[in-house]
């Protein structure tokens, strides 16, 4: 059918996780709690780092920005998701959907880039402590974070520009709770080969380079730790890296399973489950992991809470 004779779609319908009203109310409450925990946890981490001078170090500089990205990451998806749980018509404009997709890719790409910078910071601290302040000067740290946001922006812009060139003429139902790129491409009535190539190539390049940098950093880190004669020093060095390794592991495990699973096991429910894990649960878990596994953060938090009690 000629393009001019087809109806142009201007709005999408997000089908969400369930169509049952009672289930939607339950899911609304569950994800509202998760979102509030995410906001409170990450904001608390940021406030503690700002308030305690002992945490004004390179490692916590990156952790501060990771918490900020996690707030952005979660806020891109969850508020719209919560509104749709209560809305009768789960409608979003095509431009609004693509805009949400842009900020999702921006946040995800920036997060993995910051995690790579944090791995390099651990490498410099453990493997070359004598030159650490030179390797990780304040200017270099700012450049690494700025570079992470720039990479995220360019990655998001590249995919968004090609998505805006698509035409949508029906159906307009997205079998997902958010506007991620793969479900959007399935609704296009024009050829999406270029979009798929751009998405796959950019994701593989960014993901592979980030993972390679993290792996190289930790190969050197582990090699140096194993040569430390003191068992206490070994445990301290491993403890410094453990939180970061857990966060990286959670992120890459979900992404790896999501994008490498065979087509025979592909399903909407499975895609949504993995999307919830790395879009919603990971930003909530990050501050919990860093606070539970980090004695300095716990001490700073206790000191701040102690001051509030004293003021009362």
BELRAWO-V168282 format. One record per helix or strand. SS is the DSSP state (@ for helix, = for strand). FROM is the first residue (numbers start at 1). TO is the last residue. If there is no record, write none. Layout:
((SS,FROM,TO) (SS,FROM,TO))
This chain:
((@,3,5) (=,11,14) (@,21,51) (@,53,55) (@,58,86) (=,91,93) (@,94,127) (@,129,135) (@,138,164) (=,173,174) (@,181,186) (@,193,226) (@,231,260) (@,263,265) (@,268,292) (@,295,311))
